[in-house]
Amino acid sequence: MIKSDGSRIEVGVGANLIAEGFAGREVVFTSLADDRYGAGGTFDTRNDNTLPNPQIAGPGDWGGIFFRANASGGIDHAVIAYGGGLNRIQGSFAGFNAIEVHQADVRIATSEFEFNDSGIGGQAPPDRFGRGFNGDSLIFVRGAQPTIVNNIVHDNSGAFININSNAMIGESVVDLGRQ
């Protein structure tokens, strides 16, 4: 379980992120204020719900997972919640999608996407200081053909996927399964 607040995970060039859980034991990426996950499901990481104005988890509480060129990743039986927000980058702020795949080899399967924001906004230049532009969606793909299969998507902002169709080729992508 990874609970974040205003941050993101960047999978660098040549790096590999494997987040593969099992039914009933999912890998969770969510907001620090999401009290649904933690010790016994009642772990209060950020707020005291007895106070008049407790912090409640909301869309865009954290950025997401950003796969750079030549990175690889496998996300299976995961929950991605409350992502798609603004993050600090090089003295500014930029929006990040819940998942961004930039010329990387990624597989996303049997996962649940819920309560995520669209991943756009901020004051940074459109190229986000070398990270490239992104678009309004949960999963943003540029220059790649990821395997995206059997996912559940609900209560999110924006489209499920924004993909650069010119980067796709006529060859079938074979789902090699879990890592």
N, C-alpha and C positions, 0 to 999 in steps of 0.2 A: 504494500500500500504506500502510495506517495501522495501526500497532501501538500499543496502548494498555495502560495499567496503572492501574486504579482510576479511570478517567475515562469521559466520555460525550461524544457530539456532540449539541448542542441546535440544531435548526434553528428559528430564531425566527419571530415573526409576520411574514408577508410574504416570508420568505427562501426560497431554493430550493437544494436539494442535488441535484446530478446526479452519480451514480457509475455510469457505464455502460462496461463493458469489452467484451471480445470473447472468443469461445471460445479457450481457451489463453492468454489475456491478461486474466484476471479482475481486477477491483478487489477488494482484500483488506482486510477489517477484522478484526483479530485481536489476540490478547494479545501484549504485549511479549516474553513468554517463549516464544512459538511459533517454534521454530527451523526450521519447515518453509518459511518465507518469508523472503526477504532475498537478499543477493548470492549467486547461484548455489544458493540453497536451503540454504546452510550458514551463514548469517549469525547469529552468536551474540550477540543483542542484550542479554541480561540475565544469562545464567548461564554458568558455566564447567562444561561437562559432565564435566570431568575431576575436579572436586571431589567429596568424599563426599556432599554434599547439594545437588546443583544444583537451581535453581528450574525446575520443569516447568510448562508451561502447563496450566491447569485451567479448568473451567466457572466463569463468573463473575469472571474476571480483570479485566474491564472492564464498563462498563454497557451501552451500545448507542447507537442513534441515535433521538433523541426529536424528533418533528415536532410543533411547537406549532400552534395554531389559525391558519388562513389561510396556513400554510407549504405548500410543494409539494416533491415530490422524485421522482426516477427512479433506481431501483437495478436494474441489468440486468447479467447475467454478473458476479456478485459472489460472494465467499465471506464469510460472517459466522460467525466462530468465537470460542469462549470468552467470549461476552458474557453479559448477563443478571445482572450482579453489583451489588454495593453501591457507591454513590458518595457523596462528601461534598456535602452541600447545606446552606447556611445554618447552619453549626455542628453539623450532625447527619449521619446517614447514611441513605440510602434505596435500595431496590432499583429497578432499571430493567430493562425487557425488552430483548432484543436489538434489536427495532424497536418503537417506540411511535408511533401515529398518532392525534393528538387534533384532530379537526375540520380535517384537512389533506387535500390532494389528492396522493396518493402512488401510484406504480406500482412493484411489486416483481416482477421476472420473471427466469426462467432463472438463478436464483442457488442457492447451496448454503448451508444452515444446518447447522453441526456443532458439537458439544461445548459448547452454550450452556446456561446455567442458567435457572431459571424466572423470574427478575427480581423476586422479592418479598423483603421483609425490611427490616431496618434499624430505627433508633430514631426516625426522623422521624414527624411526624403523618401520618395516612392520605392527606391531600391533598397531601403532599410540598411544602408551602409554595407552593401555587398551581399546581402541575403536575398535580393531579388524582390519583385513585387508579389503581392498575393491578392486574392479575391474573396468575395463574400461567400463563404461556405464552411462546412465542418472539416472536410478534407480537401486540401488544395494540392494539385499535382502539376508539376511542370517537367517536361523532358523525361518522363518515366512511364512505365506500364505496370503499376503495382497490382498485386492480386488482392481484390477486395470482395469478400464473399460471406454471405450468411450473417450479416450484422443486423442489429435492432437499432432503430433511430427514432427518437421521440422527444418532443418538447424542446426543440433547438431553434435558433435563428438562422436564416439563410438556407441555401441549398445543401444537400448532403455532400456532393462532390463537385469540384470545379477542376476540370482536367484540360490540358492543352492537347486537343485532338490531333494537331499536326505532328506531335511527338510520337504518336502511336504508329506502329508498323503493322503490316498485314500478317505477321506471323502470330500464331496462337501462343499464349503464355500458359505454361503448364504449372498448375498449383502443386508445388513439391511438398506441401504440408508443413507441419511444425518443424522447428529446428531441432 
